Amino acid sequence: MSARIGVITFPGTLDDGDAARAARYADAEAVPLWHADEDLKGVDAVVVPGGFSYGDYLRAGVIARFAPVMSSVIEAAHKGMPVLGICNGFQILCEAGLLPGAMIRNAGLHFICRDQWLRVENNDTAWTTRYEKDAEILIPMKNIDGCFVAEQATLDELEGEGRVVFRYVGGNPNGSRNDIAGIRSENGRVVGLMPHPEHAIDALTGPSDDGLGMFYSAVDALSVSLAAR
């Protein structure tokens, strides 16, 4: 039985098709989830993809946080379901309280679109077990509200508890505190990052296939529960 990974589509989502393709590359079934529905269709994990949900009106991710589907995602995440938030999805997870901190406009106020090196700081999450710790991976990024900020106490907690998952290397592109590119929840089941792993699943179409490891990691994390069914 293959893992079923749900991919949410909000008005303004851009990367749901790419996230679904990445799930299929990892031998999972990609299940489309609509923002206005609370039904998660029995999926085993959820990807909150990138784009500009609801046009990023008011603040990036803040309207999507109140979409009916997110009520179900929040409930499922609290029960241990793996959830991955990519770019706008990371912003949504922060707004929903599943991850701490907030995303603000990039330093320099410019939209950034480039291939970015990341260092894997934590490979003990539902989305990173396929990586070696301290491995450097090449992942595309594209954002304007990608600067991660948090109170110093929160930053100290994230660092002290090993909850920084990815860190920018070779220069900080957007001014994020502590060069943070991605973080995890306390239980390691929820991960958010600004760069786009779903755009790095095939060396023919991306700068690498380094992003595929995140989707294989989720399938690995689900394998025990799926085998017991």
BALOBA-1460 file (C-alpha; in Angstrom, 3 decimals):
// residues 229
<rec num="1" residu="m" x="0.000" y="0.000" z="0.000"/>
<rec num="2" residu="s" x="1.498" y="3.345" z="-1.039"/>
<rec num="3" residu="a" x="1.512" y="6.452" z="1.133"/>
<rec num="4" residu="r" x="-1.150" y="9.019" z="0.279"/>
<rec num="5" residu="i" x="0.189" y="12.574" z="0.394"/>
<rec num="6" residu="g" x="-2.372" y="15.352" z="0.179"/>
<rec num="7" residu="v" x="-1.481" y="18.566" z="-1.659"/>
<rec num="8" residu="i" x="-3.611" y="21.622" z="-0.897"/>
<rec num="9" residu="t" x="-4.733" y="24.115" z="-3.528"/>
<rec num="10" residu="f" x="-5.700" y="27.626" z="-2.411"/>
<rec num="11" residu="p" x="-6.697" y="30.454" z="-4.747"/>
<rec num="12" residu="g" x="-3.299" y="31.748" z="-5.864"/>
<rec num="13" residu="t" x="-1.376" y="28.522" z="-5.250"/>
<rec num="14" residu="l" x="1.299" y="28.052" z="-7.922"/>
<rec num="15" residu="d" x="3.205" y="24.917" z="-7.026"/>
<rec num="16" residu="d" x="0.571" y="22.328" z="-6.187"/>
<rec num="17" residu="g" x="1.174" y="20.474" z="-9.463"/>
<rec num="18" residu="d" x="4.920" y="20.338" z="-8.825"/>
<rec num="19" residu="a" x="4.408" y="19.136" z="-5.246"/>
<rec num="20" residu="a" x="2.065" y="16.400" z="-6.469"/>
<rec num="21" residu="r" x="4.639" y="15.334" z="-9.052"/>
<rec num="22" residu="a" x="7.311" y="15.162" z="-6.336"/>
<rec num="23" residu="a" x="5.077" y="12.919" z="-4.244"/>
<rec num="24" residu="r" x="4.583" y="10.603" z="-7.231"/>
<rec num="25" residu="y" x="8.342" y="10.552" z="-7.875"/>
<rec num="26" residu="a" x="8.704" y="9.208" z="-4.314"/>
<rec num="27" residu="d" x="6.227" y="6.409" z="-5.129"/>
<rec num="28" residu="a" x="3.414" y="8.000" z="-3.123"/>
<rec num="29" residu="e" x="-0.122" y="8.709" z="-4.264"/>
<rec num="30" residu="a" x="-0.722" y="12.441" z="-4.646"/>
<rec num="31" residu="v" x="-4.195" y="13.415" z="-3.427"/>
<rec num="32" residu="p" x="-5.580" y="16.870" z="-4.331"/>
<rec num="33" residu="l" x="-7.109" y="18.797" z="-1.413"/>
<rec num="34" residu="w" x="-9.282" y="21.870" z="-1.961"/>
<rec num="35" residu="h" x="-8.986" y="24.876" z="0.373"/>
<rec num="36" residu="a" x="-12.753" y="25.135" z="0.941"/>
<rec num="37" residu="d" x="-13.180" y="21.509" z="2.053"/>
<rec num="38" residu="e" x="-12.471" y="20.193" z="5.533"/>
<rec num="39" residu="d" x="-12.145" y="16.607" z="4.293"/>
<rec num="40" residu="l" x="-8.521" y="15.412" z="4.116"/>
<rec num="41" residu="k" x="-9.648" y="12.312" z="2.191"/>
<rec num="42" residu="g" x="-7.825" y="9.917" z="4.480"/>
<rec num="43" residu="v" x="-4.326" y="11.092" z="3.495"/>
<rec num="44" residu="d" x="-1.269" y="10.065" z="5.486"/>
<rec num="45" residu="a" x="0.639" y="13.353" z="5.121"/>
<rec num="46" residu="v" x="-0.007" y="16.854" z="3.798"/>
<rec num="47" residu="v" x="2.008" y="19.313" z="1.721"/>
<rec num="48" residu="v" x="1.061" y="22.994" z="1.954"/>
<rec num="49" residu="p" x="2.635" y="24.251" z="-1.284"/>
<rec num="50" residu="g" x="4.001" y="27.564" z="-2.450"/>
<rec num="51" residu="g" x="2.425" y="30.428" z="-4.334"/>
<rec num="52" residu="f" x="0.472" y="33.486" z="-3.264"/>
<rec num="53" residu="s" x="-2.577" y="32.133" z="-1.447"/>
<rec num="54" residu="y" x="-5.474" y="34.584" z="-1.686"/>
<rec num="55" residu="g" x="-3.062" y="36.984" z="-3.377"/>
<rec num="56" residu="d" x="-1.131" y="37.395" z="-0.094"/>
<rec num="57" residu="y" x="-3.598" y="40.148" z="0.772"/>
<rec num="58" residu="l" x="-3.269" y="41.526" z="4.323"/>
<rec num="59" residu="r" x="-0.145" y="39.423" z="4.993"/>
<rec num="60" residu="a" x="1.419" y="36.359" z="3.376"/>
<rec num="61" residu="g" x="-0.462" y="33.259" z="4.478"/>
<rec num="62" residu="v" x="-2.789" y="34.939" z="6.955"/>
<rec num="63" residu="i" x="-6.037" y="34.397" z="5.029"/>
<rec num="64" residu="a" x="-5.174" y="30.811" z="4.058"/>
<rec num="65" residu="r" x="-4.645" y="30.016" z="7.721"/>
<rec num="66" residu="f" x="-8.436" y="30.366" z="8.175"/>
<rec num="67" residu="a" x="-9.414" y="28.195" z="5.192"/>
<rec num="68" residu="p" x="-11.625" y="25.219" z="6.159"/>
<rec num="69" residu="v" x="-8.979" y="22.700" z="5.084"/>
<rec num="70" residu="m" x="-6.476" y="24.190" z="7.518"/>
<rec num="71" residu="s" x="-8.699" y="23.417" z="10.497"/>
<rec num="72" residu="s" x="-8.390" y="19.758" z="9.589"/>
<rec num="73" residu="v" x="-4.645" y="20.061" z="8.920"/>
<rec num="74" residu="i" x="-4.056" y="21.666" z="12.309"/>
<rec num="75" residu="e" x="-6.035" y="18.935" z="14.054"/>
<rec num="76" residu="a" x="-4.220" y="16.183" z="12.147"/>
<rec num="77" residu="a" x="-0.811" y="17.750" z="12.793"/>
<rec num="78" residu="h" x="-1.493" y="17.812" z="16.516"/>
<rec num="79" residu="k" x="-2.147" y="14.072" z="16.258"/>
<rec num="80" residu="g" x="1.209" y="13.495" z="14.546"/>
<rec num="81" residu="m" x="0.476" y="13.655" z="10.829"/>
<rec num="82" residu="p" x="3.548" y="14.748" z="8.819"/>
<rec num="83" residu="v" x="3.019" y="18.199" z="7.293"/>
<rec num="84" residu="l" x="5.417" y="20.048" z="4.985"/>
<rec num="85" residu="g" x="5.010" y="23.773" z="4.310"/>
<rec num="86" residu="i" x="6.942" y="25.122" z="1.321"/>
<rec num="87" residu="c" x="7.463" y="28.885" z="0.846"/>
<rec num="88" residu="n" x="3.914" y="30.284" z="1.119"/>
<rec num="89" residu="g" x="3.087" y="27.025" z="2.877"/>
<rec num="90" residu="f" x="5.759" y="27.815" z="5.483"/>
<rec num="91" residu="q" x="4.173" y="31.221" z="5.945"/>
<rec num="92" residu="i" x="0.766" y="29.589" z="6.393"/>
<rec num="93" residu="l" x="2.082" y="27.122" z="8.994"/>
<rec num="94" residu="c" x="3.582" y="30.007" z="10.977"/>
<rec num="95" residu="e" x="0.292" y="31.920" z="10.796"/>
<rec num="96" residu="a" x="-1.555" y="28.779" z="11.908"/>
<rec num="97" residu="g" x="0.667" y="28.376" z="14.968"/>
<rec num="98" residu="l" x="2.034" y="25.002" z="13.872"/>
<rec num="99" residu="l" x="5.483" y="26.579" z="13.624"/>
<rec num="100" residu="p" x="6.863" y="29.560" z="15.559"/>
<rec num="101" residu="g" x="8.088" y="32.861" z="14.180"/>
<rec num="102" residu="a" x="6.940" y="34.897" z="11.202"/>
<rec num="103" residu="m" x="7.961" y="35.752" z="7.661"/>
<rec num="104" residu="i" x="8.502" y="39.372" z="6.614"/>
<rec num="105" residu="r" x="9.657" y="41.180" z="3.461"/>
<rec num="106" residu="n" x="13.143" y="40.261" z="2.277"/>
<rec num="107" residu="a" x="16.049" y="42.464" z="3.244"/>
<rec num="108" residu="g" x="16.489" y="44.867" z="0.349"/>
<rec num="109" residu="l" x="12.769" y="44.515" z="-0.493"/>
<rec num="110" residu="h" x="13.476" y="42.520" z="-3.651"/>
<rec num="111" residu="f" x="11.874" y="39.368" z="-4.999"/>
<rec num="112" residu="i" x="14.525" y="36.622" z="-5.009"/>
<rec num="113" residu="c" x="14.612" y="33.819" z="-7.584"/>
<rec num="114" residu="r" x="17.758" y="31.696" z="-7.580"/>
<rec num="115" residu="d" x="19.224" y="28.282" z="-6.819"/>
<rec num="116" residu="q" x="20.266" y="28.213" z="-3.174"/>
<rec num="117" residu="w" x="22.589" y="25.974" z="-1.174"/>
<rec num="118" residu="l" x="21.208" y="24.758" z="2.146"/>
<rec num="119" residu="r" x="22.840" y="22.832" z="4.955"/>
<rec num="120" residu="v" x="20.818" y="20.049" z="6.587"/>
<rec num="121" residu="e" x="20.991" y="20.874" z="10.288"/>
<rec num="122" residu="n" x="18.557" y="18.197" z="11.464"/>
<rec num="123" residu="n" x="17.937" y="14.867" z="9.747"/>
<rec num="124" residu="d" x="15.688" y="13.500" z="12.482"/>
<rec num="125" residu="t" x="12.331" y="14.759" z="11.206"/>
<rec num="126" residu="a" x="9.582" y="13.125" z="9.187"/>
<rec num="127" residu="w" x="10.881" y="14.973" z="6.115"/>
<rec num="128" residu="t" x="14.689" y="14.752" z="6.384"/>
<rec num="129" residu="t" x="15.800" y="11.221" z="7.323"/>
<rec num="130" residu="r" x="17.104" y="10.543" z="3.804"/>
<rec num="131" residu="y" x="19.803" y="13.214" z="4.264"/>
<rec num="132" residu="e" x="23.103" y="13.068" z="6.084"/>
<rec num="133" residu="k" x="23.440" y="15.668" z="8.812"/>
<rec num="134" residu="d" x="25.442" y="18.679" z="7.588"/>
<rec num="135" residu="a" x="24.880" y="17.656" z="3.964"/>
<rec num="136" residu="e" x="24.632" y="20.590" z="1.562"/>
<rec num="137" residu="i" x="21.794" y="20.469" z="-0.939"/>
<rec num="138" residu="l" x="20.916" y="22.721" z="-3.879"/>
<rec num="139" residu="i" x="17.285" y="23.849" z="-3.980"/>
<rec num="140" residu="p" x="15.585" y="26.664" z="-5.943"/>
<rec num="141" residu="m" x="14.000" y="29.528" z="-4.040"/>
<rec num="142" residu="k" x="11.602" y="32.280" z="-5.119"/>
<rec num="143" residu="n" x="10.066" y="34.668" z="-2.617"/>
<rec num="144" residu="i" x="9.640" y="38.246" z="-1.509"/>
<rec num="145" residu="d" x="8.375" y="37.597" z="2.034"/>
<rec num="146" residu="g" x="11.048" y="35.070" z="2.939"/>
<rec num="147" residu="c" x="12.834" y="36.682" z="5.874"/>
<rec num="148" residu="f" x="12.291" y="34.501" z="8.951"/>
<rec num="149" residu="v" x="12.080" y="36.451" z="12.201"/>
<rec num="150" residu="a" x="11.286" y="35.554" z="15.799"/>
<rec num="151" residu="e" x="11.884" y="36.888" z="19.283"/>
<rec num="152" residu="q" x="15.326" y="36.124" z="20.671"/>
<rec num="153" residu="a" x="13.861" y="33.696" z="23.199"/>
<rec num="154" residu="t" x="12.200" y="31.754" z="20.384"/>
<rec num="155" residu="l" x="15.410" y="31.714" z="18.353"/>
<rec num="156" residu="d" x="17.323" y="30.456" z="21.381"/>
<rec num="157" residu="e" x="14.733" y="27.724" z="21.864"/>
<rec num="158" residu="l" x="14.885" y="26.647" z="18.217"/>
<rec num="159" residu="e" x="18.665" y="26.519" z="18.288"/>
<rec num="160" residu="g" x="18.879" y="24.863" z="21.698"/>
<rec num="161" residu="e" x="16.359" y="22.149" z="20.831"/>
<rec num="162" residu="g" x="17.837" y="21.419" z="17.407"/>
<rec num="163" residu="r" x="14.700" y="22.604" z="15.642"/>
<rec num="164" residu="v" x="16.519" y="24.476" z="12.872"/>
<rec num="165" residu="v" x="16.237" y="22.007" z="9.983"/>
<rec num="166" residu="f" x="17.836" y="23.927" z="7.101"/>
<rec num="167" residu="r" x="20.249" y="26.853" z="7.089"/>
<rec num="168" residu="y" x="21.395" y="29.018" z="4.192"/>
<rec num="169" residu="v" x="25.035" y="28.592" z="3.183"/>
<rec num="170" residu="g" x="27.059" y="30.694" z="0.778"/>
<rec num="171" residu="g" x="25.290" y="33.867" z="1.852"/>
<rec num="172" residu="n" x="21.960" y="34.734" z="3.435"/>
<rec num="173" residu="p" x="19.660" y="35.727" z="0.555"/>
<rec num="174" residu="n" x="16.834" y="37.385" z="2.463"/>
<rec num="175" residu="g" x="18.093" y="38.468" z="5.893"/>
<rec num="176" residu="s" x="16.546" y="35.590" z="7.870"/>
<rec num="177" residu="r" x="17.640" y="35.508" z="11.499"/>
<rec num="178" residu="n" x="20.450" y="33.038" z="12.170"/>
<rec num="179" residu="d" x="20.490" y="32.184" z="8.431"/>
<rec num="180" residu="i" x="17.409" y="30.022" z="9.036"/>
<rec num="181" residu="a" x="15.844" y="28.500" z="5.912"/>
<rec num="182" residu="g" x="13.608" y="25.933" z="7.597"/>
<rec num="183" residu="i" x="12.431" y="24.779" z="11.014"/>
<rec num="184" residu="r" x="10.451" y="21.944" z="12.583"/>
<rec num="185" residu="s" x="7.791" y="21.447" z="15.243"/>
<rec num="186" residu="e" x="8.660" y="20.038" z="18.649"/>
<rec num="187" residu="n" x="7.787" y="16.489" z="17.577"/>
<rec num="188" residu="g" x="9.581" y="16.781" z="14.224"/>
<rec num="189" residu="r" x="6.489" y="15.914" z="12.195"/>
<rec num="190" residu="v" x="5.826" y="19.441" z="10.878"/>
<rec num="191" residu="v" x="8.533" y="21.121" z="8.790"/>
<rec num="192" residu="g" x="8.504" y="24.445" z="6.969"/>
<rec num="193" residu="l" x="11.112" y="25.882" z="4.613"/>
<rec num="194" residu="m" x="11.283" y="28.762" z="2.144"/>
<rec num="195" residu="p" x="13.158" y="27.087" z="-0.773"/>
<rec num="196" residu="h" x="11.266" y="24.705" z="-3.065"/>
<rec num="197" residu="p" x="12.276" y="21.022" z="-2.883"/>
<rec num="198" residu="e" x="9.553" y="20.115" z="-5.387"/>
<rec num="199" residu="h" x="11.532" y="22.006" z="-8.042"/>
<rec num="200" residu="a" x="14.618" y="19.848" z="-7.400"/>
<rec num="201" residu="i" x="13.435" y="16.297" z="-8.004"/>
<rec num="202" residu="d" x="15.035" y="15.637" z="-11.394"/>
<rec num="203" residu="a" x="18.477" y="16.771" z="-12.509"/>
<rec num="204" residu="l" x="17.088" y="17.179" z="-16.038"/>
<rec num="205" residu="t" x="14.625" y="19.905" z="-15.016"/>
<rec num="206" residu="g" x="16.154" y="21.371" z="-11.858"/>
<rec num="207" residu="p" x="19.554" y="22.273" z="-10.495"/>
<rec num="208" residu="s" x="19.668" y="18.880" z="-8.743"/>
<rec num="209" residu="d" x="17.422" y="16.101" z="-7.471"/>
<rec num="210" residu="d" x="18.250" y="16.980" z="-3.860"/>
<rec num="211" residu="g" x="14.678" y="17.917" z="-2.986"/>
<rec num="212" residu="l" x="13.365" y="14.423" z="-3.630"/>
<rec num="213" residu="g" x="14.842" y="13.236" z="-0.342"/>
<rec num="214" residu="m" x="12.182" y="15.150" z="1.588"/>
<rec num="215" residu="f" x="9.378" y="13.234" z="-0.079"/>
<rec num="216" residu="y" x="11.126" y="9.869" z="0.259"/>
<rec num="217" residu="s" x="11.721" y="10.671" z="3.930"/>
<rec num="218" residu="a" x="7.983" y="11.184" z="4.469"/>
<rec num="219" residu="v" x="7.213" y="7.893" z="2.734"/>
<rec num="220" residu="d" x="9.762" y="6.177" z="4.996"/>
<rec num="221" residu="a" x="8.195" y="7.768" z="8.086"/>
<rec num="222" residu="l" x="4.794" y="6.440" z="7.088"/>
<rec num="223" residu="s" x="5.936" y="2.945" z="6.151"/>
<rec num="224" residu="v" x="5.482" y="1.414" z="9.604"/>
<rec num="225" residu="s" x="1.901" y="2.569" z="10.007"/>
<rec num="226" residu="l" x="1.053" y="1.589" z="6.437"/>
<rec num="227" residu="a" x="2.495" y="-1.905" z="6.921"/>
<rec num="228" residu="a" x="0.273" y="-2.384" z="9.974"/>
<rec num="229" residu="r" x="-2.925" y="-1.739" z="8.035"/>
